[in-house]
Amino acid sequence: MAETVFCVKTKVEGERLDRQPFPNDLGKRILENVSKAGWQLWIGHSTMLINEFRVDLASKQGTEFLLKQCEEFFFGEGGELPPDFVAKT
C-alpha cells in the first residue's frame, strides 16, 4: 500500500512522492508535505515559468530562480507569474 501525505498544495491526503525531488532541505520538505498530485501541479507551473521567462536550467541563476519559485509555489504565496499572464476561465 502506498504511503500518503497531507498535501500543502491540494489540501487533501494523497499518495506520497516516490523520492526526494531535490538533494537539499527544500527537497526533504517537499517529500514530507507534497503529494504526487501536488507535484504534477508544480510540473505544469514550472514548465510555464521555464518557457515564459526563458529560464536557462544549465545556469546557476536559472536553477536558483526555479528553486525559489518552487518553494514559493508550495510553501509561500504561490510563486511568480509572467507579466502578461491570463488565467484560463
PECOR-V439528 format. One record per residue. RES is the residue in one small letter. PSI is psi in radians with two decimals (999 if undefined). NEAR is the number of other C-alpha atoms within 10 Angstrom. Layout:
RES,PSI,NEAR
RES,PSI,NEAR
This chain:
m,2.38,4
a,2.51,8
e,2.63,10
t,2.80,17
v,2.71,18
f,2.01,16
c,2.25,23
v,-0.34,17
k,-0.86,18
t,-0.29,16
k,0.48,12
v,2.78,15
e,2.35,15
g,2.99,19
e,2.34,18
r,2.64,22
l,2.64,21
d,-0.51,11
r,2.88,10
q,2.21,15
p,-0.45,14
f,2.55,13
p,0.97,8
n,-3.06,9
d,-0.64,10
l,-0.76,18
g,-0.69,17
k,-0.76,14
r,-0.71,16
i,-0.81,24
l,-0.67,21
e,-0.30,17
n,0.04,21
v,2.31,26
s,2.99,27
k,-0.65,18
a,-0.72,18
g,-0.68,22
w,-0.65,20
q,-0.60,12
l,-0.71,15
w,-0.70,17
i,-0.80,13
g,-0.77,10
h,-0.76,17
s,-0.62,19
t,-0.75,12
m,-0.76,14
l,-0.81,19
i,-0.77,15
n,-0.85,11
e,-0.66,14
f,0.00,13
r,0.94,10
v,2.24,17
d,1.77,14
l,-0.20,13
a,-0.23,8
s,2.68,10
k,-0.71,9
q,-0.72,12
g,-0.75,16
t,-0.77,14
e,-0.72,12
f,-0.83,16
l,-0.68,18
l,-0.70,16
k,-0.75,15
q,-0.63,22
c,-0.78,22
e,-0.74,17
e,-0.68,14
f,-0.77,19
f,-0.65,23
f,0.09,16
g,-2.41,11
e,-0.02,10
g,-0.24,13
g,2.98,17
e,2.57,13
l,2.63,14
p,2.63,11
p,-0.59,8
d,0.39,7
f,2.32,8
v,2.10,8
a,2.54,5
k,2.43,4
t,999,3
